[in-house]
Amino acid sequence: MVVAIKKLNPESTQGFQEWQKSEDSIVWSEVNFLGRLSHPNLVKLLGYCWDDDELLLVYEFLPKGSLENHLFRRNPNIEPLSWNTRLKIAIGAARGLAFLHASEKQVIYRDFKASNILLDLNFNAKISDFGLAKLGPSGGQSHVTTRVMGTYGYAAPEYIATGHLYVKSDVYGFGVVLLEILTGMRALDTKRPTGQQNLVEWTKPLLSSKKKLKTIMDAKIVGQYSPKAAFQAAQLTVKCLEHDPKQRPSMKEVLEGLEAIEAIHEKSKESKTRNSYQSPRQRVVRV
């Protein structure tokens, strides 16, 4: 059995204190959440070993690596992801987040990004790395207040500005990843021209125009999707990226939207197949 192991580096800047059993520790979050939560779209924590200052976390091994590696092809031997596969990954990741948000003790993932979505042999998505996850608000509260952590470019604006973490802060992060899936571009890239380095700020105004959307869709998947499916995916992305968290859809609604887009694509594919097998009309000539 092949497994993946995360090992504590005692000399890291995080230091051993980061791994101690406290509410803000990485290991506490990993063991607490992955130890009690089980879902096909969450990576499995198989066990851990803690001996003096040695700590190992043992996970299932995901052979296809991360979505980040496939989208941005760090390895030249990696084939570009097809539209079908991208949609499958987005749906799987949405199911994982929807499960966290609907669990008995609501969980806010807090660090949703392409590098934290791992893929099995069949490109099934599994959310990994629960080091920053937090329990959701309780007692009728709308949010939890915590120090700002996570990854710039994916973190929701209200969280960065105030430290207020909402369940729908995860929805914003999902919207950023969905935008990366559609465009094949990173959330932040200083190599892009000025004004285009922040993907959300640059492309969000373009997503509501079918004509402009074509200019930012990933060239590697041109011809693989119906314009209707791509536009609906773009509109769903816009909703996820709303500045006000109250205006964003729930992850359950996002999942339903993605499944509807998948149905559009399947219907379009079936229609093309039917047309290709249809015999040509016979022309009747009167004599």
C-alpha positions in Angstrom: 0.0 0.0 0.0 1.4 3.4 -1.0 0.8 6.3 1.4 1.7 9.9 1.6 3.6 11.2 4.7 3.8 14.7 6.0 6.7 15.1 8.4 7.4 17.9 10.9 10.5 19.8 10.2 11.8 20.7 13.7 14.0 23.5 12.2 11.2 25.1 10.2 10.2 28.7 10.8 6.9 27.4 12.0 8.6 25.5 14.7 7.4 22.7 16.9 4.9 25.0 18.7 2.8 25.2 15.5 2.2 21.5 15.8 1.2 21.5 19.5 -2.4 20.6 20.5 -4.0 24.0 20.5 -7.0 25.3 18.6 -4.8 27.2 16.1 -2.2 24.4 15.5 -1.8 22.8 12.2 -1.7 19.2 13.5 -4.7 19.7 15.8 -6.8 20.9 12.8 -5.6 18.0 10.6 -6.2 15.3 13.1 -9.4 16.8 14.5 -11.1 17.4 11.2 -9.8 14.6 9.0 -9.9 12.2 11.9 -13.7 12.5 12.3 -14.9 13.5 8.8 -15.2 11.0 6.0 -16.3 11.8 2.5 -15.2 10.6 -1.0 -14.0 14.1 -1.8 -11.9 14.6 1.3 -8.4 13.1 1.5 -8.2 10.3 4.0 -6.0 10.6 7.1 -4.9 7.1 7.8 -3.0 7.8 11.0 -0.3 9.7 12.8 2.8 9.1 14.9 4.0 11.5 17.6 7.2 10.6 19.4 9.1 13.4 21.3 9.7 16.0 18.6 9.0 13.6 15.7 5.6 13.9 14.1 4.3 12.1 11.0 0.9 12.4 9.5 -0.1 9.5 7.1 -2.5 10.0 4.3 -3.8 8.1 1.3 -1.6 8.6 -1.7 -3.2 10.5 -4.6 -1.1 9.6 -7.7 -2.2 12.4 -10.0 -1.0 15.1 -7.7 -2.7 18.5 -7.4 -5.0 20.4 -9.7 -2.4 23.2 -9.6 0.2 21.0 -11.3 -2.2 19.9 -14.0 -3.7 23.4 -14.7 -0.4 25.2 -14.8 1.7 22.2 -16.0 4.8 22.4 -13.9 5.7 19.0 -15.4 6.0 19.2 -19.2 4.9 15.5 -19.4 1.5 16.4 -18.0 -1.3 16.5 -20.6 -3.7 19.6 -20.5 -6.9 18.9 -18.7 -9.9 18.5 -20.9 -13.2 20.4 -20.3 -14.9 17.3 -19.1 -12.1 16.5 -16.6 -12.1 20.1 -15.4 -15.8 20.0 -14.8 -15.5 16.7 -13.0 -12.8 18.1 -10.7 -14.9 21.2 -10.0 -18.0 19.1 -9.1 -16.0 16.8 -6.9 -14.4 19.7 -5.0 -17.8 21.4 -4.6 -19.2 18.2 -3.1 -16.4 18.1 -0.6 -16.9 21.8 0.5 -20.7 21.3 0.5 -20.2 18.4 2.9 -18.0 20.4 5.2 -20.6 23.2 5.3 -23.5 20.8 5.9 -21.8 18.7 8.6 -23.3 18.5 12.1 -20.5 20.8 13.3 -20.1 23.2 10.4 -16.5 23.4 9.1 -15.0 26.4 7.3 -12.1 25.2 5.2 -10.4 28.7 5.0 -7.6 27.8 2.4 -9.4 26.6 -0.7 -6.9 26.7 -3.7 -5.8 24.6 -6.6 -2.8 23.2 -4.8 -5.0 21.8 -2.1 -7.2 19.8 -4.5 -5.5 16.4 -5.0 -6.5 13.9 -7.7 -6.7 10.1 -7.8 -6.1 8.0 -10.9 -9.5 8.8 -12.3 -9.2 12.5 -11.6 -11.6 12.4 -8.7 -11.0 15.5 -6.6 -10.1 15.3 -2.9 -9.7 18.3 -0.7 -6.5 18.1 1.4 -4.6 20.0 4.0 -6.9 21.0 6.8 -4.3 22.9 8.8 -6.3 26.2 8.6 -9.8 24.8 8.9 -12.1 26.2 11.6 -15.4 25.3 13.2 -18.1 27.5 11.8 -20.1 30.1 13.8 -22.5 28.9 16.6 -25.2 30.5 18.8 -26.8 32.4 15.9 -23.6 34.1 15.0 -22.9 34.9 11.3 -19.1 34.5 11.4 -16.1 33.6 13.5 -13.4 36.1 14.2 -9.8 34.9 13.7 -6.4 36.1 12.7 -6.0 36.4 9.0 -4.3 33.3 7.4 -4.5 31.6 4.1 -3.4 32.5 0.6 -3.6 36.0 -1.0 -5.5 35.8 -4.2 -7.9 33.2 -2.9 -8.9 34.7 0.5 -12.3 36.5 0.6 -12.1 40.3 0.8 -14.2 40.5 4.0 -11.8 38.1 5.7 -8.7 40.0 4.7 -10.2 43.3 5.7 -11.8 42.4 9.1 -10.7 38.9 10.1 -14.4 37.9 10.0 -14.6 34.4 8.6 -18.0 33.4 7.1 -19.0 30.0 5.7 -19.4 31.8 2.4 -15.8 32.9 2.6 -15.0 29.4 1.2 -17.4 30.1 -1.7 -15.2 33.0 -2.7 -12.1 30.8 -2.8 -14.1 28.3 -4.8 -15.0 31.0 -7.3 -11.3 31.9 -7.7 -10.4 28.2 -8.4 -13.3 28.0 -10.9 -11.9 31.0 -12.6 -8.5 29.3 -12.9 -10.2 26.2 -14.3 -11.9 28.2 -17.0 -9.0 30.4 -18.0 -6.0 28.2 -17.2 -4.4 31.2 -15.5 -3.1 31.6 -11.9 -5.0 33.7 -9.4 -1.9 35.9 -9.1 0.9 36.2 -11.6 3.4 39.0 -11.5 4.6 38.0 -15.0 1.4 39.2 -16.5 1.1 42.8 -17.7 0.1 45.5 -15.2 -3.6 45.4 -14.6 -3.8 41.7 -15.3 -1.7 40.3 -12.5 -4.7 39.8 -10.2 -6.9 37.4 -12.1 -10.2 38.2 -10.3 -9.8 42.0 -10.7 -8.8 41.7 -14.3 -11.3 39.1 -15.6 -14.4 39.5 -13.4 -15.8 42.4 -15.6 -15.3 40.2 -18.7 -17.3 37.2 -17.4 -20.7 38.7 -18.1 -20.1 39.2 -21.8 -20.2 36.1 -24.1 -17.9 37.8 -26.6 -15.3 38.9 -24.0 -15.5 35.5 -22.2 -14.0 33.9 -25.3 -10.9 36.0 -25.1 -10.0 34.7 -21.6 -11.1 31.0 -21.9 -8.2 28.6 -21.8 -7.0 28.1 -25.4 -6.2 24.4 -24.6 -9.9 23.5 -24.3 -11.3 25.5 -27.3 -13.9 23.4 -29.1 -14.5 21.0 -26.2 -17.4 22.9 -24.6 -20.7 24.4 -25.7 -20.8 28.3 -25.5 -23.9 27.9 -23.3 -22.1 25.7 -20.7 -19.0 28.0 -20.6 -21.2 31.1 -20.1 -23.2 29.5 -17.3 -19.9 28.5 -15.6 -18.7 32.1 -15.9 -22.0 33.4 -14.4 -21.7 30.9 -11.5 -18.1 32.2 -11.0 -19.3 35.8 -10.8 -21.9 34.9 -8.2 -19.2 33.1 -6.1 -17.0 36.2 -6.3 -19.6 38.7 -5.0 -18.0 41.2 -2.7 -20.8 40.8 -0.1 -20.7 37.2 1.3 -24.5 37.4 1.8 -24.9 37.7 -2.0 -22.9 34.5 -2.7 -24.6 31.2 -3.3 -24.2 28.4 -0.8 -21.9 25.5 -1.8 -25.0 23.3 -2.2 -26.3 25.8 -4.8 -22.9 26.0 -6.5 -22.9 22.2 -6.7 -26.3 22.2 -8.3 -25.2 24.9 -10.7 -22.2 22.8 -11.8 -24.3 19.7 -12.2 -26.7 21.6 -14.4 -23.7 22.8 -16.5 -22.6 19.2 -16.8 -26.1 18.2 -18.0 -26.0 21.0 -20.7 -22.6 19.6 -21.9 -23.9 16.0 -22.0 -27.0 17.1 -23.9 -24.9 19.0 -26.4 -22.7 16.0 -26.9 -25.6 13.6 -27.4 -27.1 16.0 -30.0 -23.9 16.1 -32.0 -23.6 12.3 -31.9 -27.2 11.9 -33.1 -26.6 14.4 -35.9 -23.4 12.7 -37.1 -25.2 9.3 -37.4 -28.3 10.7 -39.1 -28.6 9.7 -42.7 -28.8 12.5 -45.2 -32.2 13.5 -46.5 -33.1 12.0 -49.8 -33.9 14.4 -52.5 -37.1 13.5 -54.4 -37.0 14.4 -58.1 -40.3 14.4 -60.0 -40.2 13.2 -63.6 
